[in-house]
Amino acid sequence: MPPARPTELRCEYLKDPLGVATAIPRFAWTLASPVRAEAPQAYQIIIASDRAQCENEVGDIWDSGRVESPRTSGVEYGGEPLLSVSRYFWRVRWWDGRNEVSPWSETATFGTAFLTEGEWRPKWISLKSPREFRSQGNLLLGEEVPPYIQTYAVCLRKEVKLREKVARATAYICGLGYYELWVNGTKAGDRVLEPGWTDYKKAALYSVLDISELVKPQTAFAVILGSGRHLKNFGYDQPKMACQIFIEYADGEYEILVADETWRAGHGPLQENGLYHGERYDARFERPGWDRPGFDDSGWENAVSLPGYPLVAQTLPPIRVAEVLKPKSLSQPQPGVWVFDFGQNFSGWARLRVDGPRGTEVRLRHAELLAPDGTINTRPNENAAATDTYILKGGGPEVYEPRFTYHGFRFVEVTGFPGQPTPEALEGCFVHSDVQQTGSFTCSEPLFNEIHRNVRWGLLSNLMSIPTDCPQRDERHGWLGDAHLAAEAAIYNFDMAAFYLKFLDDIRLAQREDGSLPDFVPPYVPRTYPADPAWGAAYAVLVWSVYLYYGDTRVIQRHYGPLKKYVDFLTKSAENHLVKTLGKYGDWCPPGSIVPKKTPVELTSTWYYYHDVLTLSRLAQTLGRVDDVKVYTRLAEEVKSAFNAAYLEEDQYAALRVSRVDRYPNQTSNVLPLYLDLVPEPNKKSVLGKLLDSLTRQADGHVDTGIIGTRYLLDVLTENGHPEAAYRAVAHTSYPGWGYMIKEGATTLWERWEYLAGGGMNSHNHAMLGSVDAWFYRAVAGLSPLEPGWEKIRVAPRLVRELTSAEATLRTPRGMTRSAWRREDQAFHLEVLVPVGAKASIHLPLLWPKVKASEGGRILWDKGEIKDSVQGVSYIGPEDGGLVIRVESGSYAFILTRAD
């Protein structure tokens, strides 16, 4: 039986992308086969200049021929250099272990962006003097930010005459801070809040949009520009746009349209449009037909050119309206005040449907919480007005939806509505970077399922082209601590490869000459340099995570030099290998506090210094940099010795004194060295004992950790033989804990362990405590990678008495994998799916003194002896207190029973 065709094709990290930004793209495909132990032996890729040739199996651009390799991802293009702004078509087939070849895959397409630096030097245009307004700044790092200087939305248009029979039209466009492109009255694409946030002076992202279906012989191009983060406060100027449009005709000829001073510019109905402020849209100023041919723009002025920025193709998933929510309830707490409850905290905006007299002003205010009297509580928003105002033009039903702002909210207060609204008057638009869902988790404990759900909503709410801290208040920065502490949870749930590659470039571009990094990127507020080491560690964590989970070696090559420079900065800043002066936050937000109560900041700073040195040595090993391996391995040992000499006190690691008499055991101080195996062998038992004592006796089984300790606590407990303690820490519904949040009505995770409804740092939609979700996948369901790119998989569910079943699925670079187990009185069932070309090490629990293991009705193991062989099983035997079975690819169903 010949192998099946590849099931999914990907160029770089996007399926059918238009803006591949490299002349040497990478290709990947996943395989599916009903045959066990299926292993690809070879592949062939063809790339063609048009679909017809590709369908005819002709690779006129590149034909790899048969390549003897089992690889199915990260396969680099090997032909002549690709051309910029061109479109290509490709297919793949593969050979299995029996040397049988698959059918060709379906045809996929990709397009290239501008591949040479400086190849596109556009003019940046705008309205000469757009009307300005100011909105309140926020309080960040103890300093008042001046009011943000923003402008009314800028409208640009150009009408052109094209030839007949346009074969393809492609727009390359960047509009800052945000833009929308309209062609002949239709919006191009479904992206919103475009482009992604960057430090625009170093890299402004342009998008590639296919507008072939929109252009006509007489065509009008129209662009709306909003403020976004492109503010004078951050060193930028007014909203502006660069655009180049390629028109290709059926006869092979083409023309290029470049936005310049001949475009017309003016204002329209969209006025204030601040990211935190919200929008004001006055429909009475709408100009029907302004985005279509034939509009009289004689009252407008010519656009002016402005200084521009380096342009880089945007390759991360765009932000979209991913889901539309209906309100769960509608109340009237005061006369003329209506409150819509969507039943879910999320990021985005409300879509308004209204019919009323001209000039009626409807105001929408957004909040996460309600006050006791049923009105909205906006105090967690701090200085973010989070208010959208719509002024009706009259004459019939009207629909308003914001363009250039977003909010974090569950409740919307509506005032000024003409008449009495019905629930249909408002919809909630869930807006975030449109990352593909790749993972799922469920188990027999309903609370865990609710926590998992809340983590996912919180993660998505904070994916806005960067991983933000929160979506509701006047902050929403790419804090590095939040980013790396939640990274594994995000990777288990979504395809984060392209998203994190972009964010890593943000980090790289933010690095200063001395090697230092800021606390958040893009560094819109420069005073955040240098980063707390626990925040700067995001650079090492994310490079390693992209390598481990996606098998990407290019990420190491791209970032090894800058990461090394950062580690060297830490080395220069250290005193006898201890980092004492850079820490600012440490184990942030432990129960009852913002700042660390028990864990010294210099301990976490030095621990992360060791972490980064150790990671750099491993990355050097991967790249074959032998000298660096020696240097940083030796440095890691020196930091380890200094750490233990400074902080290890007999049977525990140093904690801040919480009384004048004694120092209680501290969870974070002991968790961190246990996680990285820093504890000397003779001290491990006592340090672990102190951790358990702190958890069980001092905290009654609850977490007593901030965001750093929480990330590692559950893994340390589980890997050191105490999964029950980890389970209890998660399963509590009393304070502090994840279950307590849910008990108090949370639908996303909070920033603090406490329920807080006042002002200050109390976001109710934060992702940084979401690391618990990775533990669900890795420990409860038992799925983790043993080798980069999931080439080898570990399936090792950690059982606790209270759980009777769990299941996780994950789409890896090699294909779908799955672990699903359930426990009965006299049997344990485990179903495992291993992708084609991968292998797995399966760890079955020895629940009884004597066990019998079977698969598909055949007995594999009985009372300590191998009984039968099964296709795909390469090894079976006892290891580490369990029964280990090593398997090749395929689907397996194991049953473990008592064999007394």
N, C-alpha and C positions, 0 to 999 in steps of 0.2 A: 504494500500500500504506500503510495507516494506521500510525502509529508504535506500537510496543509499549507496554504499560502500564508504569508505574514498577515497578522490581524490589524496592525496599526503602524503607520509610517510617520516618522518625525524628522524634520530637518532642524538642526540645532535643538532647542528645547520647545519649539512651537510647532503645532500641527498646521501644515499649509501656511507658513508665514509669507508675508510679502516683503519684509524689510530685513532680510538676513544681512548682517553687517560685517561679514568676513568673506574674504576670497577663498578661504579653505573651510567651508562649512562641514559640520559633522552630521552623520545620518544614523538613525536608529530605527529598529523595527522590533515588534514583539511577535513571538511564535506561539502557536497552540497546536497540540497534537494529542490524540487519544492514546498514543503509545507511550508506555513507561520507558524511562531511561533514554528518552530521545535526546540526542546531542547533535547540534549542528556542526558540520565538518567544514563547510565552505559556503561562500555567498557570491553573488554577482549583482552589481548595481549598474544600471544604465541611466544616463542623464541626456535628455534631448532638448532641442531648442523649440520644439512645438509638440503638441499633444499627439498629433497623428503619427509622427515618427516614434514616439515613445510607445504608443499602442501597437505599432508594428515591430516592436522589440529592437529598435535601432537607437543606439546611443551616440548621436553625432557629436555631442559635447564631451561625453566620457563614457567609456565602457570599461569597467574594472576587470572584465574577464572573471574567470573563476579564481577566487582568492581562498586559499586554504587557511581558514581561521574560524573559530567558533564564535567570534564576536557578533553581537547583534546591536551594539550601541557604541557611540563614540567613534564610528568609522569615518575617517577623514577623506574628503574629496581629494582625488589624485590626478586630475586632468590639467589642462591648460588653464591659466588664470581666468576666473569668471569675470564677466563684464558688469560694470555698475548698472543700476536701474534696469535690470533685465529680468525676464521671467524664464524659468526652466521647469522641466517635467521629468519625473524620475520614477523608477520601479526597482524592485529587488526580488530575487529568488534565492533559495538556499538548498543545500544538499545535506541529507541526514547520514547517520552512521552506516546505512546500507548503500550509500552512494546513490540514493534516489533523489531526484530533483523535484522541488515543489513547482506548482504553477507560478507564473509571475504574479506579483501583487497587483492590486489596483494602482492606477496612476495617481501620483501626488504631485503637487506643484509648489514651488517657492520662488520668491523674487528677491533680488539683491537690492540693497540700498546703495548709497555712495560709498565705495570701497577704498578710496584714496583720500587721505587727509587734505582738506582744502579744495577738493574736487568741486564742491558746491559752495560758492561764495555769494550768497543771495543778498539782496537788499532787505533790510528790516524796515517795515513801514508802520505808520500809525497816524492817528489824528494829531494835528499840530499841538493843540492845547486842550486836551480833554478836561472836562470839569472834574475837580477834585472834591473829596469829602474825607472826613476823618472819623475813625472809630476807635474805641477804647483799646489800649494795649493791655498786656497781661502782666502779672507779677511773676517773674521767673528768677530763680536763684536769689531771691531777696532783693531784687532791684526792680523798680517800676519802669516799664517800657513806655516810651512816649506813644501818643495816639498814632495808629497806623494811618499813613497817607495813601489813599486809594482813589480810584477814578470811576466815574460812570462807565458803563460798558461802551466800548468803541465798536462802531459798525464800519466795515470796509466792503466795497463792491467793485466788480469789474465785469463789463459786458463784452463778449468777443464773438466774432463770426468764424465758424469752423467749416471745413470742407465736409462733404457728404461721406458716409460710410466710414465712421470711426471704428477701428477694430478694438482699440483699447485706450483707456485714459486713466492715468495714475497721478495722484496728487502727493507731493512730498511737502509736508507743512508742519510748522511749529508756531504756535501762538501763545504768548506769555502774558499773564500767568496761566489763563485757560483760554480755549478757543472752541468754536464750532464752525465747521465748514458746511455751507449750503450750496447746492448746485441746482439751478432751475426750480427753486422752491422746495427741494427735498434735502434733508440733512444727509451728509455723507457718512455712512456707517452708524453704529450704535454706541460708540464710545462716549463716555462722559468724563468730566473733570480731567481733560486731556490738555497738555501732556503730563507725564509723571514729574514729581518734584525732584529737583536737583539743585546744586549750586550753579546757577545758570551761567555765571562768568566762566566756569570751567567746562560745562557740558550742558547744552540745551537739547532736549530730545525732540526729534521730528518723527512724525508718523507717516506711514505709507498707506494711502487709501485708494482702493479701486473704485473709480467713479465712472466706469465705462457705460453703465446702464443709465446714467443721469445726464450725460452731455447730449446736446442737439446741435444742429447747424447754427442756431442762434442761442448762445449760452450765457447765463449770468452766474458768476461766482460771488458768493457772499460769505463774509467771515464776521463773527461776533467775538470780541475779546473781553475777557474779564480779568480782575486783579489777581486772584489767587495769592500766591506767596511772592509774586514779582512786585515787591514794594520798595519804596524809597528807604524805608526804615532798614531794609536789609542790604542797601547799597545798589539797588537796581533803579530803573527809571519807570516810565509809564508802560502800559500794555502795548505790545507790538507783535508783528507777525512777519514770518518769512515763508514764502510759498513758491514752489516750482511745479508746473503741471506738464506732464508728458502726454502728448496726443499722438497716437500711432494710427495710421490709416490702413485700410485694407490693401492698398497697393504697395505697402512697405515704407512709404514716406512718413515722416513725423515732423512735428513742430513742438517747440518748448515755449511755454508761457511763464513769464517770471513776474511776480508781484513787484510793482515799482510805484513811482510817484504818479502814474496815470490812473491808479485806483482812486476811487472817491471815498471820502471818509466823513463820518458824522456820528451823532448820537441817536439812540432810539428809545424804546419804552423801558429797557432794562437800565436802571439807574444805579443806586448803591448795590454792590455785589461783593461784600467782604466775606472772607472765609469764615470768620467768627461772627461778624455782624449779621449776616443773612442778606437777603435781597429785597429790593423795592422795585416792583414792576408796575408801571403805569400804562395800562393798555390803551389809554386815550392817545398816547403818542405812537401807537403802531402805525407803520407806513405800509399798507397793503401793496404787495408786489415788489418790495425793495430787493428781494432775493430772486427776482425773475426778470427775464428780458423785457425791455420796453419801459422800465421805470424811469421817471423823470428825476434825476439826481442833480439837477442844475443848482439846487439850493445847498448842495453839499460842497465841500472843499477838496482839493487834491490832497492825497496823502503826502506825508513827509518821510524822508528816510532818517534813520537813527542808527547809532552804533549797535553792533550786534555781538553775538556770542558764538563760540565753537559749537557746531552742530553734530550730534551723534544720533544714530538711529535708535528708536525706542524698540526694544526687543522683549520687554516684560509684558505679561498679560495686561491688556487695557482694563480700566475701570468701567464697569457697566452697571446698569440697573439689573441686578441678578434675580430679584424676586419682588413680587408685589404683595403686600399684606393688607388684609381687610381689618377694620377696627373690630375689637371684641366687644366694646361697649361705648356708649355715648351718654354723657351726663351734663347737667346744667347746675353747677354749684352756686352760681350767682346770676342775676338777671343779665341777659345778653352775653354771658360767658359760657362757652361750650367746650367740654373736654372729651377728646377722643382717646381711648385707650386701645393700643394695638396689641397689648398682652405680651409684648416682647421688646426688650431693649435692643436697639440696632442702630446702624449708621445709614444716613441717607437723607431723605426729605419726604414731604407730604405733597401729594398731587391733589389739587383742589378742583372741584366742579361746582360752579356757582352760576346763578342767573339773577340779575338784579339791575337796578337803575345805574346809569352812567355816573361815574364819580364815586360810587360806593367803595369804601376802603375796608378790605378784609385783612385781618392780621393773624398770622400763625406763629405762636410761640411754642418752643420745644423744650421738653424736660424729661429727665429720667424718673422723677419721683413726684408723688402727690403730697400736698400738705394735708393736715388732719381735716380741714374743711372741704377737701375735694378739689381745691384749686391746685394748679401745678406749682411745684417747688423747683425754682431755677437756681438755687444756691450752688449746687455742684457745677453749674456752668461757669462759675466765677464771672469774668468780664465778657464772656461770649453772650451777646444779645440773643443769638440763635432765633432771630425773628425774620420771617418773610412776610412782606406786605404786597398785596395785589389790589390794584385800583381798576375797577371794571370800566370797560368801554360802553357797555350796555347794548341792548338790541338782540339778546338771545343767550343761550347757554354758552358759558366760557370755561376753558380749562387752563389752569396755570400749573406749571411745574418748574422749580428752580433749575438753573443751569450751572452756576459758578459758586455754589456754596454747598455745604452739607452739615448735618447735625447728628449728634448722638442723643437718642430719645426713645421713650416708650409712649409718652403722652404728648398730645398737641392741643394747645388751647386756641380756640377760634373765637375772635371777637369781630364785630362789625358785619357779621353774616346777614344778608338780607332775608328776613323770615326765620324759619326754624329749620336747621340742617337735619338731614337724615344721615344714617351711617354711610350711605353711598356718596356723600359729599367729599369724603377724604379717603385716599389710599396711601399706604406707606410704601415708599420705594427703597428697598434694601440695596445700598450702593457700596461696592467694594471692588478691589482688583479681582478680575474674573479668573482666579486660579481654578484649575480642574480638580474636582474631588477625586482622590485616589484611595482613601482608606475609609473603613467603617468598623465600628466596635459596638458590641452589645454583650450583656452578661445577665446573670440571674438576679443581681442586686439592682433594684430599680433606682436607688440613689446614685449608683455609679453611672447608670445610663443618663440620668439627669445632669450629673456633673459633666459628662462627656458632651452632652448637647450644649450646655452653657459654655464650655470651652470653645466649641466650634463657632458659636455665634460671636463670642468675644474675639476670637482670632480673625474671623472674616471682617468684623466691624473695624478692625485696626489694620487691615491691609489696604492702604491707600497709596499705592506705588512705592511706599516705604512702610515698614512695620511701625505704626504709631503707638504711642502710649495709651491714648484715649481718644474718643471721637466727639466728646461733648463740650469740654471747656476750651478756653483760649490758649491751647498748647499744641497738642497733636504733632509732636516732633518724633523723629526717629531715634529715640533713646536707645543706646546700644545695650544697656543692661536688660531692658524689657525684651529687646529683639533676640538676644542669644538665649535667654532663660526659657523662652517659649518656642525656640526654633525646632526642637525635636517633635514637640506636639504638632506644630504646623506641618512638618514634613510627613508625619504619619497620616495626616488627614488630607493634604493637598499636594499637588505638584508645585513645589516651591523653587525648583531649580533656576528658572529664568528670573524669578522675582529676587532671589538671594544673590544671583550674579550681578544684577543691577545694583543692589544695595551694597555689595562688596566694592563695586566701583565707586559708589558714593563715599565709602570709608576711605578708599585709596586716594581719591581726589581731595579729601579733607585733611590728609596727613601733612604736617608741617615739615620744614627742612630738618628740624631736630629729631624727627621721627614720632613726635607726639600726635595723639588723636584727640578729638573732642568727645564730650559725653554724648552728644547726639549728632547725627548727620541727616541731611545736609546741615552744615554749621551756620544756620541763619543768625545765631547769637555767638560771636567768636569767643566771648569770655568763658565759654565752657572748656577751654583748653587749660591744662592737659586733663585727659579723662581719668576718672577713678579707675584703677586697674581692673576692678570687677566689671566696669563698663567697657573699657578698651579691649577686654578679652573677647568681645564679640568678633573681632577680626579673626582671631585664631579659631574660635568655635565654629564660625560660619564657613570658613575655608575647609576645615576638617569635615564638617557635616555635609557639605556639597560633595566632597570627595567620597565620603563613606557611603552616603545614601544613593548617590547617582553615579558613582564610579568615574567622576570627572577629574582627569589629571591636569587638564588645561587650567583649571581654577588654581591649582598649586603653582603652576608655572607663571601665571599672571600675577599672583599676589605674594609669592615667596619673598621677593626682594623687599617690598614695602613692609611685610610682616616681620621680616628679620630686622629691618630698621626700627620698627616699633619695639621689638624685644630688646634691641641694643639701647634704646632710649630708657627702658625700664632698668636695664643693668647700670647705666650711668646714674640713674636716680636713686639706686639702692645704696644702703649703708651696710656694708658687710653682708650683702645678699638679702637684707631685709628692706622692704619698701615701706617706709615710715611716713613719708611726706605727701604722697599723691592721693591717698584715700580721702574721699569726701562723704560717701554714702554708706559703704560697707553693706552689712546685711540689712538692707533697707526694709522698713515696714514690718517689723516683728509684731506679734500681738500686743496691743496697748500702746504702740509708739510708732513714730515715723523713723527716727534714728535708731541704730542698734542699741539694745539695752544691755546685752551680755557679751556680745562677740566683739573683740577689739577690731577696729577698722584696719589697723596695720596687719592683723592676722589675715583677714580676707585679702588685703592687697598683696601680701607676700605669697599667699596661696595661689592667687591668680598669676602672679609672676612665675611661680614654678609651673603652673598649668601651661602657660604660654611657651615657656622654654621647652618643656617636654613635648608639646605639640609641634613646635618648630623642628625639634630633632627628628620627630617621626616623619614630618613632611620632607626634611632633607634626605632621610633614608629612602623615601619613595622616589625622589628625583635622582638618587644616586650621588649626592654631594657628600662624599666620604669625609672630607675635612670638616665640613659643618656638622656632620653627625658627631664626630669626636668632640668638637668644641662645645656643642650645646648639650650633649649627653653628660659631659663632665660638669658643665655649669649647672645642669639640673641636679646632679648629686651634691654640689656645693650648696645650692639653695635649700635642698632637702635637709642637709645637716644643720644649716643655720636656722631653718624653720623649727626643727625639733629642739635645738639648743635653746631657742628663745621662748617657745610656747609650750613644750611638753613638760608637764610637772607631775612626775611619777606616774599616776594612773589616769590622767586626763589632760586635755589641752586648755590653755589659759582662757579664762573668761573674766569679764569685768565683774568686780565685786558688787553683789546686790544687797549685801548687808555688811555691817561693820565686824561681824563675827566670823562669817564663813563665806566661802564661795560655793554656790551650788553647781552641780554639773550643768554644762551648757550644750544644747543640741548642735548648733551650727559649728561651734569650735571643735567638736569631736567628729561631726559628720564629714567635714571637708578633708582632713588628713586620711580618714578611712577610705574615702572615695578614690583618692589618687594613690593609695598604698604608700603613704608617707610614714605610717606608724611603724616603728621598729618591731620586729617580730615578737620580742618578749613582752611588749606593751599592748599588743593588739587586743588580747582578751579583756584587759582591764579598761582600756579606752572604750571598747564596745560595751562593756558593762556599765560604764558611766553614762554612755549615750542612752542605753535602755533604762537606766535608773532615772535619768532626766525626763525621758518620755513617759514612763509608766508611773513613777512615784511622784515626781514633781509636777508633771503636767497632766496626770490622769489619762494618759494615752493620747493627748492632743499634741499637735504641732506647736512648737514654741520657737519657730524660725521665721526669719524674714524671707525676702524673695530669693536670696542666694542659698541659704540652708534648705529651703523647701525644695529647690530644684534637685538636690542630691540626697535628701533624707530617705525617701522611699526606696531608691535604688540601693543605698547602703544597707538598710534594714533587710531588704529582700536578698541581696547577694551574700549577706552574712548569716543567712539561715533564720531570719525572723520575718517572714512574710505576714504572719498573723499580726505582728505589731504594726506593720505598714498598713494592713487592711483596716485595723481599728482606727488608725490615725485619719484615714480617709472616710470611714463610715460614720464618724460622729456627726450628729446633727446639733450638738451644743457648741458653744463658742470655745475656742476658735476652730474653724474648719470650713471646708468646702460645703459640707452638708448644712452647716449653720447658715450660710448664705442662701441656700435653696429654701431652708425653713423660713427665712425672712422674706421670701418672695423673689429672690434674684433670678433673672433669666440669662444673665451673663455673669462672669466673675468680677469681683470687686477689686479695687486697688488696695484696700485695707481689709484686714480680717474683721474689723468692727463694722456694724451697721451705723453709718453716719449720714445724717440728712442735712447738716448745716454747710456752711462755706468751708473753704480750705481744700486740702488734698484728699478728696473722697469720691473719686470716680467710681461709678457703678458699672463700668464697662472697660475692664483692663484685662490684658492677656498674660501678664508676667507670672501669675500664679498657676497658669495653665499647664505647667510641666507635668502635673499629675496625669494628664491624658496620655503622654508618652508611656508612663508606667502602666496604664491600662493595656495598651498594645503590647508592650515589651514583657511585662510580668504576668498580668492577669490572663491575657490571651496567649502570650508566649512568643511573639514574633519579633525577631531582631536580626540584623545582618551580621554575619560572621566575617565576610570579606566585602570590600568596596563594591558597590553596585549590585548587592544582593546575589553575587555569584555563588556564595554559600550562605545558607540561612540557618538560623538557630530557632528551633521550636521547643520552648521550655516553659510551659505554663506552671506558675507557682501556686499551688493549691492552698486554700485555707478552708476551714470547716464550714464557714458560712456561705461559701460560693458553691453552686452546683453546676454551673455551666458558664461558658464564655466563648465568644467568636469574634475574630477579627479578619478582615480581608484587606489586601493592599496591592495596588497596581504598582509594581516595581519597574525599573528600566528593562527587566527581562520578561515581564509579564505578571499575571496575577498570582499572588500567593495567598494562602488561607490557613488559619488554625482555628478549629472549632472543637471544643471538648465539652463533655458532660459526665457527671459522676452519679452513679447509682449505688445502692447498698452493696452490691456484690460485683460491680463492674465499673470500669472507666473507659470511656470511648473518646477517641481522638481522630478527627479527620484532618488531613493535611494535603494541601495542593502546592506543588513545587513547579515553578515555571520551566519551560523547555530550556535546556542548557545550564540549569542551576542544580545545586545539590543542597541537601539539608541534613542537619544533625538534630535528631528528634530525641528529647529527653522525657521518658515516661516515668511517672512517680511510682515507686515501690510501695503501694498502699498496704500490702500484707507481707508477712514474712516469706511466703512462697507464692509466686505469681505465675500465671500463664498468659502469654501474649500471642495474639493471633492477628492476621490481616487478611481480609477477604475470605474468611473461612478456613485458612490454613494456619496451623499452629507454628509460630516461629520460635517460641521460647517457653520452656516448662520446667519449673523448679531448678533453675540455674543451668539448663542445658539447651543448646540449639537443637531444634527438632526438624525444621524444614527450611528450604530456601524458597524465596519469593522473588519474582522478577522486580528489579529496581532496588532491592535491599542489598547493600554492600557490606554491612557490618551490623552485628547485634551483640551487646554485652553490657555488664554492669559497670557504671562509672559514676563517681561523685554521688553515691547514694541513690542512684536511679538506674533505669534501664535505657541505654542509649542505642538508637537505631539510626544508621546512616543510610540515606536513600538518594537515588537519582531523581530526575524529574518525573512528574506524574501525580496522579491522585491516589491517596491511600486512606484506608479506614482501619485503624488499630483498635483492638479491644483488649483490655487488661482485666483478668479475673483472678479471684483467689484460687490457689492450687493446693489447698490443704488435703 
